[in-house]
Amino acid sequence: MFINSVDKESLNEIQLLAVEELGINLINNDRVQELIERVNPNNFINPYNAEKLAIANELYSTLSKEGLTYNELEEVEEKAKQL
């Protein structure tokens, strides 16, 4: 079975099946922790930066939720480049 790397829907399904049926975790907890520290909204309060604070709040919320998917993690990494 061949899946194009841009076929995000199929990749998400495979990731979910890997986690649910095989107990495989594709998310590196160290990577998540580093991102949480990097996007922590407190980093953008002093000096205050409203635009970056809004982005940081969104990303921090995504990373802090239970059931984070690999695709969400990749999206957070991409958006974190704006900070």
JOLINBEL-V45189 format. One record per backbone hydrogen bond with DSSP energy under -0.5 kcal/mol. NH is the residue of the N-H (numbers start at 1). CO is the residue of the C=O. Records with the same first field share a line. If there is no record, write none. Layout:
BEGIN
NH=CO + CO
END
This chain:
BEGIN
7=4
8=6
11=7
12=8
13=9
14=10
15=11
16=12
17=13
18=14
19=15
20=16
21=17
22=17 + 18
23=19
24=18
25=23
26=24
28=26
29=27
32=28
33=29
34=30
35=31
36=32
37=33
38=34
39=35
40=36 + 37
43=40
44=41
45=42
46=42
49=44
53=49
54=50
55=51
56=52
57=53
58=54
59=55
60=56
61=57
62=58
63=59
64=60
65=61 + 62
68=65
73=69
74=70
75=71
76=72
77=73
78=74
79=75
80=76
81=77 + 78
82=79
83=80
END
